[in-house]
Amino acid sequence: MTREVEVLKGTTTVGVVCKDGVILGTDTRATMGSYVASKNAKKVYKITDRLGMTIAGGVAVAQRVVEILKVNARLYELEKGRPMPVKSAANLVSGILFGNREAGAPLPMQAIVGGYDETGPHIFNLDPYGSLLEEKMISTGSGSPFAYGVLEAMYKENKPTKDMLPVVVKAVDSAMKRDTASGDSFDVAVISAEGWKELTPAEKESLLKLG
């Protein structure tokens, strides 16, 4: 007998692959049904200088998975003498999610794992059951239909991050305006060969005007 599980997806996250790196963007609203629990929830996390992860769904569960990934990425670097590849990080998260599915209680979360390694920029989409797909652009959460409306029209492969930043911001902003479970503000991080960079409030405001 298959056990049904309610997956909470009140958020908007976006990930895109660019010529020189990846961009991860999220809104900052955390909801409990119709109640806005927080206006400043963190949903994009730095794992290492070249690796990041976004979360959608159960916050406590997702934050625990983030911490497990951080510890293992650091151990990998100490043991191997090189950063953890993006696919290895995604496989680790997939294993955690799949393991809970086998236990009969899928974790109520969805994630995007993205980063830059020796093979270039990559992003991976993970669902609560551990399914793993590499994509060029991804959006998750309740606001994803609105974000995809922008991404499908404006995203282009092999463009530099500076050209795709306004597209990611516009995609998240579009979802924030139309999805009640997404909103308040947004965070954007760029991961490239130079490392991790999170946009400042001034930079985000400037990109909004471009949109």
Order of alpha helices (4+ residues) and beta strands (2+ residues): beta-beta-beta-beta-beta-beta-alpha-alpha-beta-beta-beta-beta-alpha-alpha-beta-beta-alpha
